[in-house]
Amino acid sequence: MIEKRRNPLNEARWLRFKANRRGFWSLWVFALLFFVSLFAELIANDKPLWITYDNQWYFPIVSQYAETEFGGEFETEADYKDPFVVELIEEKGSIVWPLIPFSYDTINFDIQGSVPSAPDAMNWLGTDDKGRDVLARIIYGFRISVLFGFVLTIISSVIGVVVGATQGYYGGWLDLLGQRFIEVWSGMPTLFLLIILSSFVEPNFWWLLGIMVAFSWMSLVGVVRAEFLRCRNFDYVRAALAMGVSDNRIMLRHMLPNAMVASLTMMPFILSGSVTTLTSLDFLGFGLPAGSPSLGELLAQGKANLQAPWLGFSAFIVLSLMLTLLVFIGEAVRDAFDPHHQGR
């Protein structure tokens, strides 16, 4: 049998990461919250999980069923909140609802009084100023924020590593012109550009992602460039060049692993910055389209409805928890890749 080769360096890094108990448990908590949010449709939805009717199974969260399927009169999709439709189904079967019977855009018309309504047995964190369930919007908004941060971090990191590696390896005029371009590009007022472009194009997830990538790829260029400038004069790099090894092979196999140490330690902080940027844009009204589940939009509602403190408190607690976990994870990753740090 072939024994799997163990890497002592990676094992030492993992032990240093585990030694930081705060970051280690923060990783587990954040992973659990993100995993749960991936199944938001199964947790918060205004459609039943499944229906048994006349000895047949129906899954409304996957497929659409007409009201006539359950003995109704209309050919349109059944309204499962309608007491008449519920009565028809329960005559010959049963309905299984999600834990939260509201989606992020479901308006609760059964609210007694004005909106925003306070937390109660039906809406655990109350409703916003349009009668939508706050907890459902938080679950969906958390997922969108984290996914946006992940995608933005990965794309911008790849671009930053490629640009920094190219500048540091070749140097000369390429490095000089690249640095001047970065200095000019980093001074562009990103927020003002987003505000101006919002008047021409309706913002959406991918539009915002493209704009943010255009201005966030520079975060890793400096550390990668410095590492490549340092490594390109090492003896093993000169020996590889003398042996005729291609530049791409030298950069990928011999120099990039050294630069990735510094890059990986910064990625959790880039992720937290991406989430903060999206939240800020949504708070100012230049983020995701109106009606999208957004933590920033919930903060804006809390600011506009001071008589409903549950709106601001809910968004503040979720954002604080998310960013705190990411910062703790980033500190643990930084300690793991620092060979001089001895975790207690």
Secondary structure, 3 states (H helix, E strand, C coil): CCCCCCCHHHHHHHHHHHHCHHHHHHHHHHHHHHHHHCCHHHHECCCCCEEEECCEEECCCCCCCEHHHHCCCCCCECCCCCHHHHHHHHHHEEEECCCECCCCCCECCCCCCCCCCCCCCCCCCCECCCCEEHHHHHHHHHHHHHHHHHHHHHHHHHHHHHHHHHHHHHCHHHHHHHHHHHHHHHCCCHHHHHHHHHCCCCCCHHHHHHHHHHHHHHHCHHHHHHHHHHHCCCHHHHHHHHCCCCHHHHHHHHHHHHHHHHHHHHHHHHHHHHHHHHHHHHHHCCCCCCCCCCHHHHHHHHHHCCCCHHHHHHHHHHHHHHHHHHHHHHHHHHHHCCCCCCCC
